[in-house]
Amino acid sequence: AAPLAVGGLAAVAAGCAYGKLVPPSCPYGTHDGPAAVEADGGVFKPAVTHGAVREAPEGYEACKTVNDLRDEVAERFAMRPCLGTRQLIEQTTDAKGFEKLTLGGYSYLTYAEFARNAKLFGAGLLAKTGIAPRDIVTVYAETKAEWMLALHGCMSVNVQVATVYATLGAEGASFAINQTSSKVCVADSKLLKV
């Protein structure tokens, strides 16, 4: 059975807030007040920065892209846990049709392993599919470790990513892939039948 994922570097770098986050630090500061302050024209800006928009997280000013940030964090915190997964032990469906999962303990990729695996995914994607930088790749999968690695792998080789919710089904996925003119679709093994 496929492992299920929780956040990590991907949550820090991509702004995702799903799952269990193991942050290397608190690069955006701490939250000790209102979430946002209203600026001119009804635009809200982060209150933690006193209404200013930061170009980079504190302590990471040299990082100009998510790739830079991922690489810097992987270097600074190479051996710390980054992306956790839990092995699926049992999967059942209740009377109402809801999926019930029994999961094992956490197993983590380190920040260095995450960065390396993402770059390998990106390099393999270019080599095996013939896509080029700035092409569009659709990621059609549940949010889990493989999704995060695919996203960061695509970003590592300057490939644009379009995502499709796993719940949209075949028709929704087909529409999204055609609408974005994706050259490749990376799909969750559960969704490959689409």
Steps between C-alpha positions, in 0.01 A plus 500: 500500500616854427619716790301807597683830545515794730656842445867595539727714285227503239267657753758766586610573144171464315279650766296183548368448850381140483610229737771498761760770448854453625643848439876558498438839659236768485618701197193721482510597869239419760132579500410709801217718377237539232561295186498797267468877487291681243694712254376742234226367276391219732819299441616307805867460585662287770487666841815322613697717257314816608320523166809460281533209262831320540685391192661211687463330837708648780848348492452388139532835324742356241230259383317645201302191395337199662786294351752722679305466824472120472874467432597735781277327753630159384856620556434659840288216638620205291449227759184630665163337427312667217222299337325232701294210375302233679464148369143393422422197717132453424238667282129444551177666397224570752125462443475857366774436244770697681853368476658412837877463528719337762850646478839404643761730651678782319801452275681814380710616210765746612520846342803385298317188378193702409702751294698223330189294417318806363794584271524138384128497422534822297803373309326170428187680383701700247700198385209258463224726365681748279335800664693824523520781756179708512289209369197414710467178700176404674527330839185296556538342841401506862713731714773270628877456486506418130293810421744722688800338332338536156426868565853577617648281226314698235606829657863383511507478118287812439188310393163659570258296711124479469328300772177307484306397808490122533125522568412649158483165323580413140295777339643773723855375456462481122358854489785639712772326299355627172429849636862545614652339189710278724758293320528246784271383778653363820229287661449322830500122449141493635398734219689341208180333372383846389 
